[in-house]
Amino acid sequence: MNRSEMESVSMLPDEKDESGGPVNGDFVRGTGRFPVLKNSPETRVAEQPGFVLHSYVYRESSLVVEVFTRDYGRVALVAKGAKRPTSRLRGVLQTFQPLSIGWSGKSELRTLTSAEWVGGMIPLENSALLYGFYLNELLLKLLAREDPHQGLFEHYVRALARLATAESAQTVLRIFELALLKETGVASDFSVNIQDRSPVEPDGIYVVDPESGPRPATLGDTAPRVSGKTLLDMVREDYADPQTQLQSKHLMRFLLAHHLDGVPLQTRKILIDLRQL
């Protein structure tokens, strides 16, 4: 599966209506417009570091581009005329490439005013490309718009760089998944037992409550059981132990499913399908 085929898979929960815009709570259905934010001043941003997460057709010749920026978080921008053959944006608005971005506007859908390729990163290829789309899908589905997370932005940059250098993808994904949940405030400290605030014991067996954190496992628990060592390894970002690799994979799948409210991840489905070929 090449880049264009993967990019054709919709990672957004939004669908498009006849006006070319997404049908969701942020979009005025049937009008082709995003709402103007009340009492919102004109926003003008220049030279903001960011990455394209996803883009889709907007009206006849434009694109809506979802970007992840260092200081403003996830932002939706309309790239006017970006589909035209003569547009200089056609070759710039690519995923996984560092950009310097500018925009303006008052509605939730701002207008892209500039986008320049910064360079300095190795392109993702082969399976690493699909893992990169998985990271993008997590950001699209778990981040609110215009909620800045500078720490998470740095984690994203490091994850892309590590995927590009053929580092263990499973390690890179687990580190990023946990960083995403921590940065968005939904993951607690995995080194602390929430029942009595005591340290997690390496020899103990625990479950992780998605809303509160680790506690000792009981017979009636249906959540994945993990050793205390696995939890402590995850805190240390040490995934050398095969048991840690396996248990952390099941744990993060469980936690992400909870915070996604059961919404499936399209990239995960593709990965599963490819393994069955």
N, C-alpha and C positions, 0 to 999 in steps of 0.2 A: 504494500500500500504506500503510494507516494504522498508528498505534501498536499497536493491539490485534492486528492481523494479524502485525506484526513480532514482538511479544512472544510470540506463539503458537509461533514457530519455536524449537525447543529449541536452545540454545547450549551446553548442558552435555553432557559425555560420559556423564552418568549417566542411566539409565532408571529408571522406577518399578516396583516390584513390587506385589503385591496388597495390601500393607499401606500403600501410599501413599508409601513412601520410596524413595530412590535405591538402585540396586544397584551398588555399587562397593566398593572396598577399605575405605572409611571406615564402611560401613554393615553392620550384622549382618543378613544376608539373612533375610527371612521373619519377623523379630522386630518390625519397626517401630521399632527403636531404633538410635541411634548408640552406639558403645562408650563407657563411662566411661574416661577416661584414668587409668592407674595412677599413684598418688602425686600426682595433680593436685589442687591446692587449689581451693576454691570461687572462681570468678572473678566479680568484680562490677565492671562498668565503667559509668560514667555520662558523659553529655554528650560523646560521642566524635564528632568530625566524620566523616561518611561518606556514601556513595552506594549505592543499590540497584543491583546489577549484573543480577540475575535472580531470579525467584521461581517456585515451582511448588507444586502442591497437596500437602498433607501431611495424611493422614487425612481426616476429614470436613469440618472447619471451619477448618483452620489452613493456614498456608503455611510452606514453608522459603524463607528469604530469604538470598541470597548478597549480602553487602555488602562494599564496599571502604572501609576506614577509614584514617585518617591514621596512627595509632600502632600498630595491630594487624594491618594488612594485610587480606587477604581472610578474612572470618569467616562461618560458616554459622549462622543464627539461626532458631529456630522462632517464628513469630508466631502465638500461640495465639488462635483465634477470629477471625482476620483476615478470613475469608471471610463471616462473618455480616453481614447487612445493617446491623446496629446498631454494628458495630465502627468505632471512630474511626480505626483504622489503614488502612481501605480507601482513603481518599483521600490518605494520607500516604506509603505505601510505593510511590512512583513512581520510575522511573528518571530519571537526569539532574537530579535536584533535590537540593540540599545539605540534609542532615539532621543533627540531633543525636541520637545513638543511645545507648541503654543496654542492657546485657544481663547475665545471670548464668548460672552453671551449671558443671558439671564435665566433662560429655561434650563431644565435638567439636561436637555440635549444641547450642549455648547457647540460652537462652531470652531472647527479646526482652522487655525490661521497659519501654522507652520509645522513642518515635520522634517527633521534632518537626521540622516543616519550618522551615528557617532562611531560605530565600529569598535574593535577591540575584543570581540568575543568569537569563539570558534562556532561555526554553524552546527546545528544538530543534524544528525543523519541516522538513517535506518531506524532501529527500535528506539533510539534516544529521542527521535522526533515525536514518536507517539507518547513517550513518557512526558515530554514537554507539554503536549496537548492535555495530558492528564492534569498536570499542575495548573494549566490555564483554566481548565474546567472547574477545578476546586475553587480557584479564586473567583470565578464568575458566579458560582452558586453559593459561596459562603461569605463573600464580602458585600456589605452594603455599599452603594455608590457614595463617593466623596467622603469616605471615612478613612483618614490617613493612617498608615501603618508603616512607618519608616523602617522599623526592625524587620518586618515581614518582607519589605521590598529588598533588603539586603540578603535575606534568606533566599529569595527567589533568584537573585543574580548569582549567588553561590551555587544554587541547585543547577541552574542552566550550565554554568561553567563545569561543574563536576560531571554532569551527564555527557557533555561534549568530549570529555577526556577519558571516556570508557570506564569510569569508576563504577563500582557496584550500584546498579540502578535501584535495587531494593533498599539499600542503605540510604541513598539520596532521597528516595521517596518517603521513607519512614521519618527521616529527620525533618523534611519539609512539612509533612502532614502534622506532626506534633507541634512544630513551630507555628503553623497556621492556627491550630486550635488554641494554643497559648496566647498568641498575639491578638486573637479576637476575643479573648477572655472566657473561653468555654472549657478550658482544660486546667486542672489544678496541678499542684506539685506532685509528681509521681513518686517522690521519695518520702511522702508523709501519709501515714494511715489516718484517714479522716475521722475514725471513730474516737480516737483518744489523742490525736496529734503526735503520736510516737513515730519514730523512724520506721520505714518499711524494712522488714528483715529479709535478707537474701534468701533464706531457706523457707520463708512463708509462702503460702498460696493465697492469691488475691483475685478479686474482681474489681473493675473500675466502673464506678457509677458515672454515667456521662454528665450528670449535673453537679457532682460533688467531688469525686475522686476515688482513690484506692481504699479498699477495706478488706479485711479477711474474708475469704470465700466461705459460704455455708452450703449445706446440702441442697437447698432449694434454689440456688442461683442458676440462672440460665445464661448469664453473660459469660464471655470467654474467661477461663481461668488462666492466670499467668503467675509465674514465680516472682518473688520479690527481686530476685537477681535480674530478671528481664526488665522490670520497671526501673531498677537502678541503672542498668545498662543503657536504657533509652534516655535517661537523664544525662548520662555521660556521652551519649552519641556513640556508643560502642556496640557494634552489631557483628562482632567476630564470632560469637557463639551461635551455632546453628539453631539451638533452642530459642535464643533471643530473636533470631530472624523469623522463625515460624510463629512464635507467640505474639510478637509485636505486629506482624502482618494481620493476624486474626483480630487482635485488639483494635488496631486502627480502623479496620474495615467496620467493626461494630460501632465504634465511636462516630465515625464519619456518617454512617447510615442514620444514626440517631439525629445528628445535627443537620442532616440534609432532609429530615422528615420523610425518609423513604424514597425521595426522588432519585432515580437511578443515574449512574454516571455512564455516559455514552462511551467514553474512552475505555473504561474498565470492561464494558461489554465487548468492544473490539479486541482488546487484549485477550479475553477469554476465548473469543471465536477464533483468533489466529492460532492460539495454542491447540485448538481442536482440529486444525487442518491436517 
